[in-house]
């Protein structure tokens, strides 16, 4: 059994001169050997700070060669790298710091400004920046002349801590060990078709780790990916053309930008994940990437991947079912995971499924035992069709109960109707209870209201006559993916409209 550093180092030994990362921001093209030297450089500096095996290091550095130099050096030393989404509010970040209790904080100069809002960052004993600025010690990244060796770490050594929100909004810490991340890599490898020597435009941080283990060159564009709405697609187009990119892995929000770009005939594979992927986007991408296989992955923070499919599987029969409010097609369950549907909820078990949260109290919400094994409750409603393909109905917690015309309580999963509505109208929509009535809100301009109302009366409202339809100027979305409805913010918008 090897650990994460030695999985990386095996590529250093096998292909020392092969390009591992192309970082367009710093105009750096790093071979495996150079990246390994940078890893040792960071390691030597961290060793002088009395960091010990098992210590946690909060890392707030955007994707690039610096991030992966830090990350791999942490893996090598047996440190646990802690990540908090910088788009989260100060309260969330403070809570995450209380939970993780990091001994060190490594951040870009810009991320250092978070201390002005998230005051718990001040209490972290060791603070380092990745670029020289006044008042803080800076890490340097250079090739060192003496390389140290290290023993293989125990497989249960914590490697990565991230945070997700539970139903209460309190951060739930997920700790991934070296063994877990290697298991996840082995599952991902065949499903994202990692081929040694290929070149990928990388926008998903965890995929870059898989690339480093596989010999896939990761190209990182010189543009921020934190705010999908503000992405400069021109820079990304130039990056693809200049670096011979053959594959792209990204969120649906980023791929939306690609639909407004030119054709990419040299790209042979694209992968979408991180948020629901609607059919219309896939159909448009087929035109933009005429020679590429188009693949989607469904999973969660605790279990990635759960299912996958390639675009040809999305046939006319499946598409018509989605237009009829049957849910979102997510394809074939990966063979490495066990899955059950319990009271409509998707429940999973496997070697790449998180068995426990850092705080065991958090397990009450999402973990159950079945025949002595721990299973993860995804919180997603779903079902299998007659061909054993998996479909999503949305979040279990979003289910609406309403009185039918016969007086009985009927369940309704909003997401399944939202999928149909978004496909039919090409508009963002959200279904929620409004003044005790299931109400479909459509994001549209005033001059579009009449035509959309007519269209909905011929389609969705025939299938679901209990719905009320209203129009709204803007539906708030999450900052991270720009794809999921921000329900707390939506609630504020609707309350304001009532006043």
N, C-alpha and C positions, 0 to 999 in steps of 0.2 A: 504494500500500500504506500502511495506517495502523498505528499501534501501539496498545497497549491503552488508554493514556490518551486518545488521540484518538478511539478507538471510544466510550469513555464520554463524552467532551466533545461528540461529535456529538449525543448525547441532551440534554445540557445546553443546547446551542444550539437544538435543535428544540423541546424541551418544558421550558423552564426552571422552570416552576411545578408541573410534575407531581411527585407524591410518589414518591420513589425507595426510601426505607427507612422503615419504622415500627419503632422500637426500643422495645419495651414495658418493658424494664428501666429505661431512662432517660427514658421517657415522651416520646420524641422522634419527630416525624414530619418527615423531611427531604425537601425538594424537591431536584431535581437541582441547582439553583443553590446551595442551602445546603450540600449535600454537597460540591460543587465548591469552595466557599469553605473548608470544613474541610480539604479536600485541600491547598489552597494554604497554609493555616495550618500544617499539619504540615510541608509542604515547606520553608517558610521557617525553621522550627526545625531541621530536619535539615541544611539548608545551612550553619548556623552551626557544625556539629560536624565539618566537613571530610570529610563522606562524599562519595565520588566515584563516578562511573559504574563499574558493575561490582561495587561493594562488596556484601557480603551482610549482610542485616539479619534476625536471628532474631526472629520475632514470635510471642508467646504471649499472645494476647488472644482471649477468646471472641467468638462471632458477635455483631455489633452495628455501629452506625454508626462506632465508633472503629476497629474492625478494618478496615473498608473505606475509611475516610479514610486510614489508614496504608498500606494495600495499594496504593491508587491513587496516592498520593504517591510510593511507591517505584517504581511503574511509570513515572510521569512523569519521575523523576530518573534512570532507568536503573539503579536498584538492584535486587538480586535478593532477594526476600522468602523467608525460610527458615522452614519449618514442621516441628515435631516433635510427634508425638502426645504430650500430657502424661501419658497413661495408661501410656506406656512406662516401664520401670525406669530407674534412674539410670545404669546401665552403658550402656544403649542411647543415652540422651541425651548422655552424655559422648563416646561414639563418634561420634555425629552432629556434635557440636561440633568434634571433631578433623577430620572430613571437610570440613565447610562452612567452618570458620575465619571465622565471622561477625565483622564489625567493630563491629556494634552489636546490642544486645539490648533489645527493646521488649516489656514484659510488664505484665499486670495485677498489682496488689499481691499477689493470691493466688498467681499464677504465679511471682512473685519468690521465694517460699518454696522453689521447686524447687532453688535454689542450695544449700540445706542438704543435699540428697542428691546432686545432680549438680554436683560441684565445678568442672567445666570451665566452667560458666557464669561463674564468678568471673573467668576469664582474658579474657573479652570486653571490649575496651577501653571501649566506650561502653554505659552502662546507663540506660534510661529507663523510667519507669512511665507508665501511662495514667491515673493518679489520684494526687493528691499524698499522699506518705507520707514520713516522715523518712529522711534520708540519701541519697535518690535524686532526680535531676532528673525533673520531670514534664512530659509533653507536655500542651499545652492545645489545646482544640478550639473554635474560634470563627470567626465570619465576618470575613474580612479585607477591607480597603477597596481594596487594590491587587492586581489579578490579574496574574500573570506569564504570559508565553507561552513556548512551547517548540517546538523543532524535532522532527519525527518521528524516532523512534529507528530504528536498523537492525533489520530483521526478526529477525535472529539474536541480539538482545540477550536475555540470560537474565532471566526475570521471576520464576520461582517454583522453589524447590527443596523437595522433599519426600522422605520416606524410606520404604522398604519393606524387609522382611526377606527375605533369600535363604534357601536351604536350611540354611545354617550359622547363621542368626539374626543375622549381622552386618548392620548397616544398609547398604542400597544406595540411594545418592542419585539421584534423578530430577530433572533440570533441564528445565524447560519454558520455551521462548523465547516472545517476544511472538507470533511467527508461529504457533507450535504452539498456543498457547491460543486464538488467533483461529480457527485451523482446527478445533479441538475445538468451539468455540462454533458454528461454521457447520454442523457435523455434528449437534450436539445440537438446534439450533433447530427443525428440522422434526419431530424425533422426540419432543420434549417440548412441541411445539405452543405455543411462546412467543408470546403475543398482547399487543401494546401495550395498556396500560391494565388488564390483569387483575391480580388481587391474590393473592399466593401466601404460604402459611405455609411459610417456608424453614427447613430444618434441615440442609441439605447445603451447606457453604461455597462450593464451586465453582459451584453452581447460582445463587447470589446474583450472581456476576459475570455469568453469562449473562443474568440478569434485568436488571441494570443496563444492559447493552448493548441490551436489547430493549424497555425501557419497562414491564417487569413490576414491580409494587410488591412488595418483599420485606417480609413481616411476621415479626419475630423475637420469639418469646415470652419472657417473663421467667421462664425456668426452665432449669436446666442440662441439657444433652443429652449430657454426658460419660459418664453412667452410666444406660443405658437402663432398668435395673430400678427406678431411683429417680425416674423422670419423673413429674411431677404432671400427670395428664391433665386435671384440673379446670381448671388454669390455661390449658392449651392449648385446651380447649373454649371458655372465655370469650374467649380471644384471637380464635378463629375467628368467634365470634358478633359481637363488638364491632367487628371491622375489615372485615367483608364479604368474608372470604376465599372465593375461588372455586376455588383449586387448592392441592394439597399435594404436596410432594416430600420423602420421608423414607425411612429404613431400615425393613426389615421389623420390627425390634424395637420401633420407635416405633409402627408401625401395629398391632402387637399390642395396645397400650394403647387404640387407637381402638375395637377390637372390644368393649370393655367400656363404651364411652361411648354417648351418644344418637345419633340419626340426624342426619346433616348434609345436609339437602336442597338447600342452596344451593351446595354444592361440586360443580363440574362435571367435575373431572379430578383424578386422583391418580396419583403416580408412585413406584414402589418400586425401590430399587437399593442397592448397597453390600454385599449378602449374598444368599445363596440365598433365593428366594421360593417357598414351598411352596403347593400348590393350596388347602389348607384355609383358609389365611389369606385368599387372594383371594376364596374363596366367602363367607367371613364379612364381608369388606369390602363385598361387593356389597349386603348388607343395610344396613350402616351408612351407605353412600354410594349411595343408590338412584338418584340422577340423574347420577352421575359415570362417566366412562370410566376404567377401571382398567388401568394400563399398568405393565409391568415392563421394566427395563433390565439386561442382563448386560454386564459389562466387567471391567476390572482397572485397577490404578493406572497401568499403562503403555498401556492402550488402552480408552478409554471414550467411546462405547458400542461394543459388538461386535454385539449383537443386541437386539431388542425384540419384545414382543407385547402385544396387548390381550386382555383376559379372554375375549371370545367365541371366540378362536382355541383356547382350551383346552377342546376338546370331550370327549365321553364316551370316545371311542376313545383319545385321547391320555391321558386320566386313567387309564384302565384299564391302559395300558402302564406308567405310572409305578407303579401298584400292583403290577405284576408284576416290578418291579426293573429296568426298562429305562433308568432315569436320570431327570433333571429336564429338562423341556421349557423351552427358552429362546427359541424362536421364529425370527423372520426375521433373517438377518444384514443389517446396514445396508449400503446400496449403496455407501457411501463407503469400505468396507474390503475388502481381499482376504483370503481365508481358505483354509487347507488343513488337512487332518487327516493328520499324519505320525506313524506308530507310535502311533496313538490320541490324540496330543496336538494341541490346537487351536493353530495357528500363524497369525499375522496380520501384515498389512502395510498401511500407509496413511499419509496426511498427519497423522492424529491418533493415530498409534502412535509411542511413544518409540523413537527409533532407537538411542540409546546411553545408558548410565548415565554418571554423572559420572566414576566410576573405570572406565576401559576394561577393567580386569581382570574386572569384574563381568559384562561382556558374554558371557564364556565360558559362563555358565550358561543365559542366556536369548536370545541373539542368534545367528542363523544367516544365511548368505547363500544365496539362491536366484536363479540367473540374474542375478547381480550386484547384487541388491537385498537390503537388510537386512530380515529378518523377525523378529518377536518370538514366542518360545515362551511361551505363557501359563502352562504348568505344569498346565493343566486337560485332562483326558481328555474326549473327546466324539465325536460322530458325527452324520451327517446321515441323517434317515429317508427314506422313499420319496417324501415330498413336499418334500424339500430343506429341512426345518426342522432347526434345531440342537438337540442334546440334550447335557447334561452328565452325565459319569460320576463326577466328583470329581477330586481331585488325582492326577496321575500318580504322585507319590511315595507315595501312600497305597495303591497297588495291592498286593494280597495274592496270593501264589502258594501254592497248597496241592495236596496229592496227592489226586487223584480216586480213586474206588473201583477204577478200572482201572490206577492207579499212575502216571498221567501228571500233569505239572505244569499246573495250571489257573489262569488269572488271575481275580481277583475285585476289582471296584471297590467299596469299602465304601459310598461315598456313595449309589450307586444303590439299595442295599438299605436304607440309612438313610432315604431319601426314602419308600420304600414302607412301612417300619415306622412312621415318624412319622405318615404319613397314616392307616394302619390303626388304630394304637393311640392316636393323639392324645397320645403321650408322646415326650419327648426320648430319642434313642437314639444309640448310636455302635457301629460295628463295627470291631474291631481284633483283632490276634493276641494271645491270652492263653494263656500256657503252651503255645505253638506251635499252638493251635487257633483258627480263626476264630470269634470270640465276639461275640455281639450283646448289648450292655449296654443295659438299659432303665431309665430313671429312673422309679421308682415306689415308692409306700408298700407296706408289708408286706401289708396286707389286699387289695392289688390283684394280687398275684403270681399267684395261682391262675387268676383269670379271664383275665389277660393271657397266661399260658402256654397255656391252652386256645385262645385266639384265634390266637396265633402258630402253633400246630400245625396250624390249619386254613388258614393263609394262607402266611406267609413261609417256614415250615419245610418246607412241601410243595415250594415252588419251589427252596429252597436247603437240602437236608437235611443238608449238612455243617456247618451252623451249630450252635454251642452258645449257649444263652441264659442270661444271668445278670441279676440285678437290682441296682441301685445307688441309694443314697439321693439322690445329686446328681451330675450331670455338669457339670464345670467348663466355662464358656464364656468367650470373649474379652471383655475389659472394654470394648472400643471399640464393638462391634456387639451384644454379647450374643446372638450367633447362631451363631458358629463354635466348634467344640470346641477347647478349650485342651489340646492333646495333651501337652505337657510336664507340665502340672498333673495331667491324667488319669493319666499314667504314675506319678506320685507316689502318687495315690489308690489305684491298683491294687497298687502295691508294698506300701503300708501294709496293704492288706486281706489280702495273702499272709503278712505277718509275724505 
